[in-house]
Amino acid sequence: MSETKVFGDRSKARVLVIGHDPRLQGSNTVAEYCFFADYYFRPIPVKKSELAKYKLGESLFSYIAWLTSNKYSANELLITNLCNRALKRYPSAKGKTVLIPEEYAQEGLATINDILKSSRIELILAMAQQVNYLLQKLGFYSSTENYLEKSRPKEKAASSGYYEPVGSSPFLGVCGNRYL
């Protein structure tokens, strides 16, 4: 499998959660569904590797519930990545966040726009700084102050295949959001 599927029911969705890419940072495992969200709706697994996937899905749903003050149920979330392709990992990027090529981000944005046309999404949450940066850079929503400048990838990092922002503000990693 080289591509991750969107998880959730578009007809029920009110929140669109946008992650990074299909692989975990320290693993070559590719999730069938973004954030292993499908595991959250299964019985809790016993096998350690399966339990880790369940816990990632559970963490996502718990975090969104906390972030929205439990306004939305788990069934009202639609979950995707900005890049649903399995990105190449470079040895120089070991343990780092892989860089999403802009052309893949544009494909992901087209998918997001299609989702918005066929759903009743009220809130969009970008779950990673690079995702927020690319969504703003591509004009999906406006940027504030100097976010784009501080969040752009360092040239050395980008040429080595990973994302490392030029700025170091503690607020740069905060989720972006957009109400529709």
N, C-alpha and C positions, 0 to 999 in steps of 0.2 A: 504494500500500500504506500503510495507516495503523496496522497492528498487526504486531508482531514475534512469531515463533513460538518456542516452547520448543525447545531443541536437545538431542538425546540419546535414548537408549533407556531407558525407564523400567525395563525388566526387567533391565538390566545396571547401572543407576546405583547408586552408593554415596555420591556427593557431589552435593549440590545447591548450585549457585552462583547467587546472586541479585544481579543488577546493578540498574541504576537505571531507564533508559528506552531506547527504541529508537534515539534519535538520538545522534550524537556531539555533544560539547559545542559545537564550533565549526562545525557543519554541519547542514544539513537532511536529510542522507541518513538514511534509515530502513533498518535492517538487516532482511533477511528472517528471519534467525535471530539470536537474542541474541548480542551480541559478535562478530558475523560468524563464529561458531564453525564453520560449515560450510566456510569457506575453509581452515581448518587441515587438512582431509582431502582437499583438492584439490591438484593440482600447483601449485607456486609460480608465481604469475602474473608476467607481464612488464610489463603496463600499470601505470603508476604508481598510479592510483586503486584498481585491484584489488589491487595489492601492499600498499597501506596497510591494506586490509580484512584481507588474509591476515595481516599483521603484528600486527594487533589480536587476531585469533583465536589466533595463535601465542603472543603475550604472555600471554594468559589461560591457556592450557594450561601454559605454562612456569611461570607464577607459582603455579598450583595444585599442580603437581608439586613445586616448591620448598617451598611452604607445608606440604605433607603429607609431605615427605621421600620423594617418589616412591612412596608407599604405594598410590596409585590410578593406573590407566592412563587415558589420554584417553577411552577408551570407557566408563569408569565415571563420567563426569561428566554431569549433567543441568543445563542452563543456561537460566535464565529471568531476567526482570526483575521487580522489584516492580510496575512499571507497563509493560505491553507496548504501550500506546497511544502514538502520536506526540503528545507534549505541545506545546501552543502555546508558542512562544518570544516573549517580549515584548522590544521594543527596549531597555527599561531593564535587561534581564537579559543583554545581550550579553556573551559570554565567561564567564558565570556558570552554575552548576548550576541547571537549571530545577527549580522546586518541584513535587513530586508532590502533587496534591490528596489529602486523606485518603480521600475516597470511592474514588479509583482505587487507593490503597494497600490498601483493604479488599478490592477486587476481586482484586488481585494476591495478597493473603493467602489468599483463598478458593481461587485456583488452586494456590497452594503447598500448602495443606492437601489438595487433591485429589491432587496429585502424591505427597504423603507416604502417602496411603491406598493408592496403587497402585504403590508401589515399595519398595525395600529400602535407602533412604537411611540412612547412618550419620553423616554430617557435613553441616552446612549452613554456608555461608560467605556473609555479607553483604559485598558488595564496595564499599560506599560508606557514608559516615557517615549520610547522610539515610536510606538503606535500613535501616541498623541502628537508627537512631532510631525510624523508623516501625514496624518490626517489634516493638520493645520497647514503644512507646506503645500499639500495638494488642494487646498481651498475648501475642504469639507466644512470647517468652521473657522471663525476668525481667531487670530492669535492675540495674546495680551502682552503688553510691554515688550520685553526682549526675549520672550520664550523661544522663538525660532532660532535666534542667534545662539543662545546658550544651550539649546538642545541639539543643534546640528552635530553630526558625528565628527570627531577629530579625523583629520586626513590620514594619519598613520593607522588608526584603527580601521577606518573604512577600507583602506588599501590592503589590510590584513584580514578582511572579512568579518569584522565584528563592530558592534555599536558601542561607542564610548562618547558621551556628550562633551563638548568643550567646556560647558559650565558646570559648577558644582554646588548649586543651590539646593537646600533640602526640599524646596517646594517643586523642583523640576520633575520629581518622580510621582507627584500627586496625579491621580487619575484625571483625565480630561472628561468633561461631560457636556452634553448638549441636550437641552429640552426642545422638543418639537412642538 
